[in-house]
Amino acid sequence: MSAFPDDRRDLAAMFAPLARTLVTREEPALRAHGISMWGYVVLTALAEQPVRTQAALAQAINADKSRIIGVLDDLQQRGLISRRPDTSDRRVHLLSLTPAGERLRGSVQAAIRASEEEVLAAVPPADREAFLRSLKALYERYRVP
């Protein structure tokens, strides 16, 4: 007899080990490309919305504004993002992805996607598309705008 009446664990209990595994599997790709997880998160957020203020970016990636300053400094020094004062409010800095930043983000994403294919191999091919579509729907519903 199962401890679970419908033979499944709670969603968080199922997602947590998967999330930990995916993050662990991303680390070699990040190291190989010389970027931190936070750096990749910033590049990805800027790819989704090309120009953001530092405050809006911090909110979008759920990071403390002061915590990401060092990440932004590093990305700017490496020519991966540009940071310029807003002409309407010089206290505000506008961030955008540079072509080099977009190339690096694309390369990292390709390496991560290759690793994800190994994980997705556990899902029967006939179910894979529905799984990814469902996961995307849940992400869209609960992500921080």
FENNORPE-V695270 format. One record per pair of residues at least 6 apart in sequence whose ideal C-beta (glycine too) atoms are under 6 Angstrom apart, sorted by sequence separation. I is the first residue (numbers start at 0). GAP is how many residues later the second one is. D is the distance in whole Angstrom. If there is no record, write none. Layout:
<<I,GAP,D> <I,GAP,D>>
This chain:
<<74,6,4> <85,6,4> <29,7,6> <57,7,4> <75,7,5> <85,8,5> <119,8,6> <122,8,5> <54,10,6> <57,10,6> <82,10,5> <83,10,5> <44,12,6> <82,12,5> <80,14,6> <81,14,5> <44,15,5> <44,16,5> <80,16,6> <81,16,6> <79,18,6> <78,19,6> <40,20,5> <79,20,6> <80,20,5> <78,21,5> <79,21,4> <41,29,6> <38,32,6> <37,33,5> <38,36,6> <56,38,6> <52,39,5> <53,39,5> <50,43,6> <51,43,5> <50,45,5> <49,46,6> <46,50,6> <45,51,4> <42,58,5> <46,58,6> <42,62,4> <39,68,6> <32,74,6> <32,75,5> <28,79,6> <28,82,4> <61,82,6> <28,83,5> <25,86,5> <24,90,5>>
